[in-house]
Amino acid sequence: MYLLSKVAWLAAAIPHILFVASAPAPISLTEVKGAELDARGVTYPSVSGRLFNIDGRTQYFAGTNSWWLGHLWSNADVDQAVSQMAATKYKVVRTWAFGNTNNPGTETNVFYQTLNSSGQFINYNPSNGIARLDYAVRKAEQAGLKLIMVLLNDWDDLGGINTYTNVYGGDHNGFYTNARAQTAYRNYIRFIINRYKSSPSIFAWELCNEPHCNGCNPAVITKWASDTSTFIKSLDRNHMVSLGDEGWLGPTSSYVTGYEDRFPYNGAQGVDFEKILAIPTIDFGTVHMYANLWGYPYSWGNQWIEQHNQIGKKLNKPVVLEEYAVPGSEDRLGIMGGYHDTVAKKTSLAGAMNWQFGTDLPSGNVPFDEYALRWGESGYQTLAVQFAGVMNGKRAVATM
């Protein structure tokens, strides 16, 4: 999901320069090898039929999104959020492993990478750079949480595709075939994967949050997803890879049973979920769902869930409901409770992850939106804790 509100934080410092080049070149890792997180003889999460093997056991899971976990300035904020997510019995947390800027001197957020006419740089400032993500990964590891590490944003928030095209030319749609932009993006992928691939907290690498190519043939993103996931597998054979798409279905899909004129089904976003899931180097499918924002009745969400479950069954691959939410002003207990029943009782979706976790952070920072399920609020016990118990306790077979 795109961020519905911006959070203004303290002014950021200029990043430590790794290299200066007029064209993107591989990022040197000489300064980070000592900071890499060591493996401890663990079993990395993996695909097990239509489910996942997590910590040596095939299972279903419940999880949440915390895009902001590695973008918090305060260790105490990270500590509290991680502790509470673990106490909820979430297994997997999805977080942003990107943070780009073109103008580091005026940046007010935590950021990990600068892209500009001088080159491509990593921010090693301990207060507002990659050290913030290091801390979040380390705390997740200590708490037993697994992380889906998202490597790019389609939206502009925190520096998305726009930060690459601003420097390397072209428009948003052209990013997927822009050789210079792709070289820079792969430089960053290599840096992040080599930094964290030995951590037992990594669940999967995710190519992009909600990639779109409006008006494009779906073959553009399908090829990009295949090429990029193959590249990631060449760097790290131990971890899974996902795309991070919303799960759009093409107009010729046999699963279209209404609403054909709307973008989840009309192909206008340039994404074909079924073709993407069929890519050998894409390990599982992702589905997002915001019925109210997309112009549907909330009841439609159950159809969306079941349609993607059927595609997962057809291709014999896991599918995760990776983002879903109902604003706090609505009947969340009834609506989300219905979604939970569909996931747990009518499908073999491997996991469900709400958008998003919220809590009263010690610093007073509020990086989440009206869709957050907030620790301690009315309904949290039912929609978060109890649902996690249901998914964690579900018999590990995929027959639906």
N, C-alpha and C positions, 0 to 999 in steps of 0.2 A: 504494500500500500504506500501511496505517497504520504509524506508527513503533512498533517493538517494544520500544524502550527509550527512556527519557528521558535527556537529557544535561544535567547541571547545569553551568551556566556562571556567570560573574561577575554580580553584581547590576547591573541595568540602571538608567539614569537616566530621569527623567521626560521625556517628549518635548516638543520645541518645539511650541507650539500654533499651528495655522494659523487656526482659527476656533472660536468657541464658539456652539453653537446647540442648542436643545431638540429640533429635528427635523433630519434629515440635509439638508445643503445642499451644493452643489457645492464641492469643495475648490479653494481658490485656488492657482494655479500661479505666482504672481508671484515666489515665492522659489526656484523650481527651474529656471526657463527657462535661466539661465546655466549650469546643470549638465547640461543635456540633451546627449546624445552626438551629434556631428555626423555627417551622412551623408557618404560619400566617393565618391559616384558608383558605388556597387556595385549589383549585381543581387540583389534580395532573393530568398530561397528561395520557390519556387512549385510548384504542382501541374503535372505533366507527364504527362497520362494517368493511369495507375495508379502512377506513380512521382513523383519530385520533381526539379526543377531546382535544384541547389545549386551556387553559384559559377559559374553559366553553363553547367552540364552536367547533363543528365538522368542520374540514377544511382540505384542502391540505396545503403543505408547501414547501418552498425552504430553503435550508440550505447549510452549508459548513463544511469542516474539518479544524480543527486547533489543530493538535496533540500536538503542542508545548505550548498551552496557559498556562498550569500549570507548564511548565518547563522553563518559563522566569524568569530571575533574577531580572528584573526591574519592579516595580509597574507601572511606566509610560508606559512601553511597553504593559502591560496587559490592562491598561486603554484605550490606543489608539486603540488597536485591537478590544476590546469589543465594544467600541463606534462606530467604523466604521462598524463592522458586524451588529450591531443593526440598524445603519443608512441605510444599504443596504436593510433592512427589512427581513433579514434572521430570521427564527423562531427557528431553531435547529442547534446546533454546536456539532460536534463530536470531543472528545478530549481524550487524554491518561490519564487515572486515575491510571496508573502504572508507575513505574520507579525503576527498580531493579538493584542491583549490588552485586557481590560476593566479591568485593575488595573496601570497602569504602575509604580506605586511599589513593587510587590512582584515585578515580572517579573524573572526570572533569565536569560532568553534574549534574543538579538538580536530586536528586533521593529520593524516598520515603521509600524504603525497602532494607535491607541487608539480604542476605541468605548466610551463610557459615557454616563451621564446628562448630562454637561456638553457632549457633542458628539462630533465625529469629528476626530481629529488625526493628523498625520503626525509621526513621530519623526525629527528632523534631527540628533540627537546623533551626532557622527561616529564614536563608538566602538561604538555598539550599535543604530544606526538605519539609515535607507535608504542611507546612505553605504556600508554593507557590501555591499548589493546592487549599488550603483554600481561598486564595485571589482571584484566578480565578473564583471559584464557587460563591463567594460573589459578585464579579463585574458582572458576568453573571446574577445573580439574580436581581441586581439593574437595569440592562438594559433590563430585560424581556426576555432574551435568555434562551432557554432550552438546556440542555447538555446530549448527549449520552456519558456515562462514560465507557470507554473501560478498562477492568480489566487485560488484558494480551496481549502479542504480540507473534505471531508465529515466527516472525523474531527476530534476535538477537538485533536489535536496542533498546536502552534504557533498555535492560534486558528483554528478552523474556522467552520462555519455557526453553532455554538453562541455565538460571540462577537457575532454579529448578533442572534440571537433573545434573548440575555440582555438586550439593550438595547431592541430594537424589538418584543418580545413574540412570542407564539406558540411553537410547537414546531418541531422539526427539519423535519418534513414540510411545515409551513406556510411555511417560508422561501421556497419557490419562488413563492409567490403573495402574500407579505407586501409590500405596496407600500412601506412605510417601510424595511424591510430591503433591498429591491431598489434603492431610491434610494441608500442608503448604499453598497451593493456597487458600483453603477455609478459613484458618486463615486470609489471606489478604482480601479476599472478605468480610468476616464478619467485619473486621476493617473499610474498606471503606464504606460499606453500613451503618453501625451504625453511622459513622461520618457524612454522608451527606443525609441520607434518609428523614430527615425532611425539607430539602431545597426545595422550590418550583421551583428551577431551574433544577432539575433532570428530564430528559425526560425518560431515560431508562438506565438499566445496560446491558453492552455487555460483553459476556464471553471472547472473544478473537478477536484480529485483524487478520483476514484471516487464520483461523486454517487449517492445512494440516496434513494428515497422509499418506504419499506417499506409495502407494502400499497396503494400508490397505483395508479391507472390510469397506464400509461406515458405517456399524453397529457400529464400534468403536466410531467414533465421534458422531454419532446419539445418542448412549447411554450416552456418556459423556455429551452431550448438554442437554439431558433429565434430567440426575441426577443432574447436576450443576444448571440448571435453577430451578429445584424443590427445591434445597437447598436455592437458592436466594429468592424464593417465601416464604420460611419458615421464612426468616429474614425480608422481606418487601413485604407485599401484596399490597401496594399502587402503586408500579412502575412497568413498563413494563420491559421485558427481551428480548434480541435478541442475536443471535450467533455472528454475525460479519463476516460471510463467504462471499466469492465472488459470490456464487450462482451457483456453479458447478452442472451440470446436468449429471446423470448417462447414460451409453451407452444404456440402455433399455428404456430411456425416450421417450415418444411419441413426444416430442418437438424437437428431434434431426432431423434436415433437411439438413444436410451437415456438413462438418468439423468434422466428427465422430472420426477421428484419432487424434484430438488435445485435450489437457487436459481439456478445459472447458466441454467437452462432454464424454471423455473416462473413467471417473471414477478413474483415476490414483491418484488423490489428496485425495481420501478417503472421499469425501464430496458428499452428495446427497441432494440438496436444497429442493426438494419436500418432502422428508421424514422428514427433519429437520423442515420445516414449519408446518408439521402436528403434531408436538409435542405440547401437550396442554399448557405447561408452556413456550413455545416460542411464544411471542405475535405478532411478525411481522418478515417478511423476509428481508434479506439484499442482495443487488446485487452490485458487483463492476465491472468496465468495463474499460479496457485499450486495445483497439483494436490493436494499434501499437505494444505494448509490447508483445502481445499474438500471433502475426503473422497473423492478419486479416486485410482486408481493413476496413477503417473507417465506411463504409456503413453497415458493419455487426453489428455494435453496435445497430442499430435500431431493428434488428431481436432479439438480446439478450434482449433488453428492452421489446419487445412485448411478447417474450416467458415467461418471468417471470411474466408479468402482467396476462397472461392466467393461470398460476399456482396459483397466488393469487386469481383470480376469482374462480377457481375450488375449492379451500379450504376456500374461503370467509375470507381471512385474508389480512391485509395490507402488502404491499411490498414497500420498499424504495430503490431507486437507491442511494446507500450510498457513493459510490466513483465513479467518472468518470472524465476523463481529456483528454486534447489534449495539447501537448507541445506548447510553445509559438512560436516555429519556423514554425508551421503549420498554416493552415487556420482555426483558432479557431472560428471565427465568423460564417463561413459556416458550419463546422463540428459540433460544439457544438450547434449551432443554430438549426441544423437538429435534434439533439438528444432532444433538448428542445421542438421542435414541436411534436415529437413522444410522449414524456412524457405527454405533456399538452393536445394534441388534439386527440391522438389515444389510450391512455391507462387510467386506473384509478390507476396508481401508486400513493401512498399516498404522496410521497415526493421525492425530488431529491437534492443531496448534492454534490457539486463539490469538487474535490481534487485540490487545497486547497486554503484557504484564504492567501493572502500575502499583505504586506504593508511595507512602509519605517519606521521601528520602531525607536523611539527616540534614543535608545542606539546604533544603527547601526547593531544590531544583525540581521542575515539573516537565520532563521531556516527553510525556505521553499525552494522548488525546482523549476525546470523549468516549472512544471505543474501548478504552483500557478496562480490564477486570482488575480492580484495585484490591490489594491485600487488606482484609479486614472489613471491606464494605459488605452491605447486604447482598446476598447472592453468591459471594465468593466461595463459601463453603460448598454450596451445591454445584456451581458451574465450573469451579476449578478443582477443589480438593476431592469431592465425591466423584466427579467425572474421571479424574486421574486414577482413582482407585478402581473404577470400572474398567478402564482401558488396561491398566497394569495387571488386573486380575482376569482379563479375558483369555479364554483358552486359545493357545497359540496354533490354531489351524485356520486356513483361509479357504472356506468352502462356498462362500456367498459371492 
